[in-house]
């Protein structure tokens, strides 16, 4: 028997509310299948299965809010049957509903399937119905305020637990932007590349030489990630930020990354992300874009150990071959975790990003 638990989708998630089941008892589930939609403080997220099996029992109901790590379904492993497991479905106590609770639910228009029972063996009581009715008629939650609280909790934890250090490097972009302009001249408007994909690709490739920037600090030790799944900081229309992952960035062509980045931004702002996109980031990149300020020094998103920031691309005075010129450039910053790396390695990491951006055709 496999216990399918509500996964953690980031340091700022303590609980989730079930919005919809995508499976039913008896259904076969494969890795990557969407099994449920769960509401977090930031978005409605498609929960993907990380195991294979047959759905045996759904343990929570639509509308239930449960902590991260709570079993929400039971799956039979391949080869198991309901009769072969230690506690078959028949051994699970049947759900009971008191007559008073049924009558009150009918009067209030409450769907009993959405009510969590708190009585003996999960029985639904009159108070359970009253509580559910109050939830459905309560004022709508201020999602912006809820998100700010979640972000504040995660960032407070980060500053308490992670010994941050900060570095910055001015990176000239004339070669990169000229190369990008030539590439885009041959592409339809809808397929043109943004400078952001060059920055993301350079960061991902640089982690190959400096793997201590790419991974997680777990159980008192650093665990390097096998690939660079870059969390991309995206501002949401209702306020706040979310940083879902672009997977395996170093291995993908720029046109593929551009398509995936545009899709990720669209779905993040529409509140339609997958659980793997929130749980998988190994290093976060925040890019302030044209409307941002000159530089940004971010707070590391635990359990990650680094964050790379890019300020606004702008022309700066630059000494080139003995002459003062106006150079399009960007300030790249690194927020590093001193437990996993140090300032020397961090500086080399930023220098590697700078070097890669001087050779855009290799990206």
C-alpha positions as CSV (number, residue, x, y, z in Angstrom):
1,X,0.0,0.0,0.0
2,X,1.3,3.4,-0.9
3,X,0.4,6.5,1.1
4,X,0.1,9.5,-1.3
5,X,0.8,12.5,0.8
6,X,0.2,16.2,0.2
7,X,3.7,17.4,-1.1
8,X,5.5,20.5,0.0
9,X,5.5,22.9,-2.9
10,X,8.0,25.3,-1.4
11,X,9.2,26.7,1.9
12,X,6.2,29.0,2.1
13,X,3.6,26.2,2.0
14,X,2.4,24.7,5.2
15,X,-1.0,23.5,4.1
16,X,-3.2,23.1,1.1
17,X,-6.9,23.0,0.3
18,X,-8.3,20.3,-2.0
19,X,-10.2,21.9,-4.9
20,X,-10.7,18.9,-7.2
21,X,-9.9,15.2,-7.4
22,X,-8.7,14.1,-10.9
23,X,-8.8,10.4,-9.9
24,X,-11.3,7.9,-8.5
25,X,-10.9,4.6,-6.7
26,X,-10.0,1.9,-9.2
27,X,-8.2,4.3,-11.6
28,X,-4.6,3.5,-12.7
29,X,-2.1,6.2,-12.0
30,X,1.3,6.7,-13.7
31,X,4.2,8.9,-12.8
32,X,3.4,12.5,-13.9
33,X,-0.4,12.0,-14.0
34,X,-2.4,14.8,-12.4
35,X,-4.2,13.4,-9.4
36,X,-5.6,16.5,-7.8
37,X,-5.8,20.3,-7.8
38,X,-4.8,21.9,-4.6
39,X,-5.1,25.6,-3.6
40,X,-2.0,27.1,-1.9
41,X,-1.4,30.6,-0.7
42,X,-0.1,31.5,-4.2
43,X,-1.9,29.5,-6.8
44,X,-4.1,26.5,-7.7
45,X,-1.6,23.8,-8.4
46,X,-1.9,20.5,-10.3
47,X,-0.5,17.8,-8.1
48,X,1.4,15.2,-10.1
49,X,1.9,11.6,-9.0
50,X,5.4,10.5,-8.3
51,X,4.5,6.8,-8.1
52,X,2.6,4.2,-10.1
53,X,-0.4,2.2,-8.8
54,X,-4.1,1.8,-8.6
55,X,-6.2,4.2,-6.5
56,X,-7.5,2.3,-3.5
57,X,-9.1,5.1,-1.4
58,X,-9.4,8.9,-1.3
59,X,-8.8,10.0,2.3
60,X,-9.9,13.7,2.1
61,X,-12.7,15.5,0.4
62,X,-13.1,18.5,-1.8
63,X,-12.9,21.6,0.4
64,X,-10.7,19.9,3.1
65,X,-7.6,21.9,4.1
66,X,-4.8,19.7,5.4
67,X,-1.1,20.2,6.4
68,X,1.8,19.3,4.1
69,X,2.7,15.6,4.6
70,X,-0.9,14.5,5.3
71,X,-1.9,11.3,3.5
72,X,-4.6,12.2,1.0
73,X,-5.0,8.9,-0.9
74,X,-4.1,5.3,-0.7
75,X,-2.7,3.5,-3.8
76,X,-2.2,-0.2,-4.4
77,X,1.3,-0.8,-5.7
78,X,1.7,-2.8,-8.9
79,X,0.8,-6.4,-8.2
80,X,-1.2,-5.6,-5.0
81,X,-4.9,-6.2,-4.7
82,X,-7.4,-4.9,-2.2
83,X,-7.5,-8.5,-0.7
84,X,-3.8,-8.8,-0.4
85,X,-3.0,-5.6,1.5
86,X,-2.9,-5.6,5.3
87,X,-5.9,-3.2,5.6
88,X,-8.3,-3.8,2.7
89,X,-11.0,-1.3,2.0
90,X,-13.6,-3.4,3.8
91,X,-11.7,-2.9,7.1
92,X,-11.9,0.9,6.8
93,X,-14.9,2.2,9.0
94,X,-17.8,3.4,6.9
95,X,-18.6,7.1,7.1
96,X,-21.6,7.9,9.3
97,X,-23.8,11.0,9.3
98,X,-26.2,11.8,12.1
99,X,-29.8,12.4,11.3
100,X,-29.7,15.9,12.7
101,X,-26.6,16.6,10.5
102,X,-28.5,15.4,7.4
103,X,-31.5,17.6,8.1
104,X,-29.4,20.7,8.8
105,X,-27.3,20.1,5.7
106,X,-30.5,19.9,3.6
107,X,-31.8,23.1,5.2
108,X,-28.5,25.0,4.6
109,X,-27.9,23.6,1.1
110,X,-24.6,22.0,2.2
111,X,-23.1,19.2,0.2
112,X,-22.4,16.4,2.7
113,X,-19.6,15.1,0.4
114,X,-17.7,18.3,1.2
115,X,-18.0,18.1,5.0
116,X,-15.2,16.7,7.1
117,X,-16.4,14.5,9.9
118,X,-15.0,15.1,13.4
119,X,-17.1,12.6,15.3
120,X,-16.2,9.0,16.2
121,X,-14.6,7.2,13.2
122,X,-15.0,10.3,11.1
123,X,-18.8,10.6,11.6
124,X,-20.3,13.9,10.4
125,X,-21.9,15.8,13.3
126,X,-24.3,18.8,13.4
127,X,-21.4,21.0,14.3
128,X,-19.5,19.8,11.2
129,X,-22.3,20.9,9.0
130,X,-22.6,24.3,10.7
131,X,-18.8,24.8,10.3
132,X,-18.9,23.9,6.6
133,X,-21.9,26.3,6.1
134,X,-19.9,29.1,7.7
135,X,-16.9,28.4,5.5
136,X,-19.0,28.5,2.3
137,X,-20.6,31.8,3.3
138,X,-17.6,33.5,4.7
139,X,-16.1,36.6,3.0
140,X,-13.6,35.8,0.2
141,X,-10.0,35.6,1.4
142,X,-7.7,38.4,0.5
143,X,-5.3,36.4,-1.7
144,X,-2.8,39.2,-1.9
145,X,-2.6,39.5,1.8
146,X,-2.5,35.7,2.2
147,X,0.4,35.5,-0.3
148,X,2.3,38.3,1.4
149,X,2.1,36.4,4.7
150,X,3.3,33.2,3.1
151,X,6.2,35.0,1.4
152,X,7.1,36.8,4.7
153,X,7.2,33.5,6.6
154,X,9.5,31.9,4.0
155,X,11.8,34.8,3.8
156,X,12.0,35.2,7.6
157,X,12.9,31.6,7.8
158,X,15.6,32.1,5.1
159,X,17.2,35.0,6.9
160,X,17.1,33.1,10.3
161,X,18.6,29.9,9.0
162,X,20.9,30.8,6.0
163,X,24.1,32.7,6.5
164,X,23.9,34.9,3.4
165,X,26.7,36.5,1.5
166,X,26.3,38.9,-1.4
167,X,28.4,39.7,-4.5
168,X,27.8,41.7,-7.7
169,X,29.4,42.0,-11.1
170,X,28.8,44.4,-14.0
171,X,28.5,42.4,-17.2
172,X,28.8,44.1,-20.7
173,X,26.1,42.9,-23.1
174,X,27.0,44.5,-26.4
175,X,28.0,41.2,-28.0
176,X,25.0,39.4,-26.6
177,X,22.5,42.0,-27.6
178,X,24.0,42.3,-31.1
179,X,23.9,38.6,-31.6
180,X,20.3,38.5,-30.4
181,X,19.3,41.2,-32.8
182,X,20.7,39.3,-35.7
183,X,19.0,36.1,-34.7
184,X,15.6,37.9,-34.2
185,X,15.8,39.5,-37.6
186,X,15.4,36.1,-39.2
187,X,12.5,35.1,-36.9
188,X,8.7,35.8,-36.9
189,X,7.7,38.3,-34.2
190,X,6.0,35.5,-32.2
191,X,9.2,33.5,-32.1
192,X,11.8,36.1,-31.2
193,X,14.1,35.6,-28.2
194,X,14.2,37.9,-25.2
195,X,17.5,38.7,-23.4
196,X,16.2,36.8,-20.4
197,X,16.7,33.5,-22.1
198,X,20.4,34.3,-22.7
199,X,20.8,35.2,-19.0
200,X,19.0,32.0,-17.8
201,X,21.0,29.8,-20.1
202,X,24.3,31.3,-19.0
203,X,23.4,30.8,-15.3
204,X,22.5,27.2,-15.9
205,X,25.7,26.4,-17.9
206,X,27.8,28.1,-15.2
207,X,26.5,25.7,-12.6
208,X,28.3,22.9,-14.4
209,X,31.6,24.4,-13.3
210,X,30.3,25.6,-9.9
211,X,27.8,22.9,-8.8
212,X,27.8,24.1,-5.2
213,X,25.5,26.9,-6.4
214,X,22.9,24.4,-7.7
215,X,21.1,22.2,-5.2
216,X,19.6,22.0,-1.7
217,X,20.7,22.1,1.9
218,X,18.9,19.2,3.6
219,X,19.4,17.4,6.9
220,X,22.6,19.5,7.6
221,X,24.3,18.8,4.3
222,X,24.5,20.1,0.8
223,X,23.1,17.9,-2.0
224,X,24.1,18.9,-5.5
225,X,21.3,18.7,-8.1
226,X,22.0,16.6,-11.2
227,X,20.5,19.3,-13.5
228,X,19.8,23.0,-13.3
229,X,16.1,23.5,-12.7
230,X,16.0,27.3,-12.5
231,X,13.2,28.9,-10.5
232,X,12.1,32.0,-12.4
233,X,10.8,34.8,-10.2
234,X,7.4,36.0,-11.7
235,X,5.4,38.9,-10.4
236,X,1.7,38.1,-10.2
237,X,-1.1,40.5,-11.1
238,X,-2.7,40.2,-7.6
239,X,0.6,41.1,-6.1
240,X,3.5,39.0,-4.7
241,X,5.9,36.7,-6.4
242,X,6.1,33.0,-7.4
243,X,9.2,31.2,-8.7
244,X,8.3,28.0,-10.6
245,X,11.0,26.0,-12.3
246,X,12.2,25.8,-15.9
247,X,13.5,22.3,-16.1
248,X,17.0,21.2,-17.3
249,X,17.8,24.7,-18.7
250,X,21.4,24.0,-19.6
251,X,20.5,21.2,-22.0
252,X,17.7,23.1,-24.0
253,X,18.0,25.2,-27.1
254,X,17.2,28.9,-26.7
255,X,14.0,28.7,-28.8
256,X,12.7,25.9,-26.6
257,X,13.5,27.9,-23.5
258,X,11.8,31.0,-24.9
259,X,8.6,29.0,-25.6
260,X,8.7,27.3,-22.1
261,X,9.4,30.6,-20.3
262,X,6.5,32.3,-22.0
263,X,4.2,29.4,-21.2
264,X,5.4,29.3,-17.6
265,X,4.7,33.1,-17.1
266,X,1.3,32.7,-18.7
267,X,0.3,29.8,-16.5
268,X,1.7,31.3,-13.3
269,X,-0.4,34.4,-13.7
270,X,-3.4,32.4,-14.6
271,X,-2.9,30.3,-11.4
272,X,-2.3,27.0,-13.3
273,X,1.0,25.5,-12.3
274,X,2.1,21.9,-11.8
275,X,3.5,20.6,-8.5
276,X,6.8,19.7,-10.0
277,X,7.3,23.2,-11.2
278,X,7.0,24.5,-7.6
279,X,8.9,21.7,-5.8
280,X,11.8,21.2,-8.3
281,X,13.8,24.6,-8.4
282,X,17.4,24.1,-7.6
283,X,18.5,27.7,-8.1
284,X,16.3,30.8,-8.4
285,X,16.9,33.7,-10.9
286,X,15.2,37.0,-10.5
287,X,15.3,39.4,-13.5
288,X,13.9,42.9,-12.9
289,X,13.6,43.6,-16.6
290,X,13.3,47.0,-18.3
291,X,11.1,48.4,-15.5
292,X,13.4,47.4,-12.7
293,X,16.2,49.2,-10.8
294,X,19.9,48.9,-11.5
295,X,20.5,45.9,-9.2
296,X,18.8,43.4,-6.9
297,X,20.1,41.4,-4.0
298,X,17.6,38.7,-3.2
299,X,16.8,36.4,-0.3
300,X,17.6,32.7,-0.9
301,X,14.6,30.5,-1.2
302,X,15.2,27.5,1.2
303,X,16.2,24.7,0.8
304,X,18.1,26.2,-2.2
305,X,21.6,27.6,-1.5
306,X,21.8,30.5,-4.1
307,X,19.9,33.2,-5.9
308,X,21.1,35.1,-9.0
309,X,19.7,38.5,-9.7
310,X,19.8,40.7,-12.8
311,X,18.9,44.4,-12.7
312,X,17.8,46.6,-15.6
313,X,19.9,46.5,-18.8
314,X,21.1,50.1,-19.3
315,X,24.0,52.0,-20.9
316,X,26.8,52.7,-18.5
317,X,30.2,54.5,-18.8
318,X,32.7,51.8,-19.8
319,X,36.4,51.8,-20.5
320,X,37.0,49.8,-23.7
321,X,40.5,49.6,-25.3
322,X,41.5,52.9,-23.6
323,X,38.4,54.7,-24.7
324,X,35.3,55.7,-22.6
325,X,32.2,54.4,-24.3
326,X,28.5,53.9,-23.5
327,X,28.1,50.1,-22.9
328,X,24.8,48.3,-22.6
329,X,25.3,46.3,-19.4
330,X,23.6,44.6,-16.5
331,X,24.5,44.2,-12.8
332,X,24.4,40.5,-11.9
333,X,24.3,39.7,-8.2
334,X,24.7,36.5,-6.2
335,X,23.1,35.7,-2.9
336,X,25.0,32.7,-1.6
337,X,24.7,30.3,1.3
338,X,28.0,30.3,3.2
339,X,27.3,26.7,4.3
340,X,27.5,25.4,0.8
341,X,30.0,27.9,-0.8
342,X,32.1,30.9,-0.1
343,X,32.8,34.4,-1.6
344,X,35.7,33.2,-3.7
345,X,33.7,30.5,-5.4
346,X,30.8,32.8,-5.7
347,X,32.9,35.4,-7.5
348,X,34.2,32.8,-9.9
349,X,30.6,31.7,-10.6
350,X,29.6,35.3,-11.5
351,X,32.8,35.6,-13.7
352,X,31.8,32.5,-15.5
353,X,28.3,33.9,-16.3
354,X,30.0,37.0,-17.6
355,X,32.4,35.0,-19.8
356,X,29.5,32.9,-21.2
357,X,27.6,36.1,-22.2
358,X,30.5,37.3,-24.2
359,X,30.1,34.2,-26.4
360,X,26.4,34.2,-27.1
361,X,26.7,31.8,-30.1
362,X,27.9,29.1,-27.7
363,X,24.7,29.3,-25.7
